[in-house]
Amino acid sequence: MPKKTKVGVLFGGKSAEHEVSVASAKNVIEALDKDKYAITLIGIDKQGKWFLQESAQSLLESSNPKMLRVNNNSDNVALLPGDNQQLINLKLNKSITSLDVIFPVLHGPLGEDGTVQGLFRLADIPFVGADVLACAASMDKDVTKRLLRDAGIQSVRFMSVSKHKLKCINLKSIVNTLGLPCFVKPAHLGSSVAISKVKTLAELQPALELALEYDTKVLIEEFIEGREIECSVLGNDNPIAALPGEVITHQEFYSYAAKYLDEDGASLSVPADIPVATRHTIQQLAVRAFMALELQGMARVDFFLRNDGSIYLNEVNPIPGFTNISMYPKLWEASGLAYPQLIDRLIDLALERHANERRLKIDSGNLSNSE
């Protein structure tokens, strides 16, 4: 019988997207082939502590999306470098298991922004998804838009405001530049956390203050009247795009509540009912954005499609959701790649990238003889 690949599933996190991460992790765990993988569950609570999780059922209040959280009544664990001592039980002060690969099902700061990816690199453990630089650039919506602009990819007009500059900004100048309505959002969060649709000048200051409760930098974007189209990308050096899908929101915009709390908040059209030429253009743009940001493994790229056919890139998600309603796996399923096979492919891509990186030379001694 073939040896099982040891997969560590890491979820939760010290983030406002903690509950979304736990919901995503449950689906990833269910999709993993138990005959192929030996699974270790690692939950991070909202204080940032790591805990060994006995099973998917150990996730407390798992039936209530408002209460999803990591079970922190189990043993603390830590990740350390070394082939045979990668996961340590801090209570027992001994190694639990080595890991062949980690699947970080994390969203938001400290999980999707390159922070934990740096830890994986230091520990020399393969991991699913993008590397440090790509995660950091993609999670900062301000930096993302600047890089996409340099790559010639049209995105929504925007301005950014740092927390220390809040008292100095001219609100009227923002409105004159971007118009009303406009959107205000934390620069480093996803899942529509703390997003406001601002319709009047008087609403702008409170919206900025709300977003700055969750982040040190805020993005202000012009409002684009159009359809919300999302596209999943998969791969390393030669990424491919799935059939795009459409989010049809039944609220004023695709808020956190519409995504995760209100069953009737939105519906998904998979694949999107758009012309073939538009579909191809969106797929090409998604792959271009993926490569411009040097992403690897996976990403979901979101667009606005206007009635005149013009396309604006909205944002890029380096670790897309895997919840029951998440678009990333649904689009691959519509494109012929079922959920379990998608998870297999993501793990294979992680192992492939790590193997390629290990072939790089680290010994500079022979360079002295190059002359």
ABEGO torsion letter per residue (X at the ends): XBBBBBBBBBBEEBBAAAAAAAAAAAAAAAABBAAABBBBBBBBBAAGBBBBBABAAABBGAABAAABBBBAABBBBBBBBEAABABBBAAAGBBABBBABBBBBBBEBGAAAGAAAAAAAAAGBBBBEBBAAAAAAAABAAAAAAAAAAAGBBBBBBBBBBAAAAAABBAAAAAAAAEOBBBBBBAABBGGBGBBBBABAAAAAAAAAAAAAABABBBBBBBBBEBBBBBBBBEBABBBBBBBBBBBBABABBBAAAAAABAAABBBBOBBBBBAAAAAAAAAAAAAAAAAAGBBGBBBBBBBBBAAGBBBBABBBABBBABAABAAAAAAAAAGBBAAAAAAAAAAAAAAAAAAAAABBABAAAAAAAX
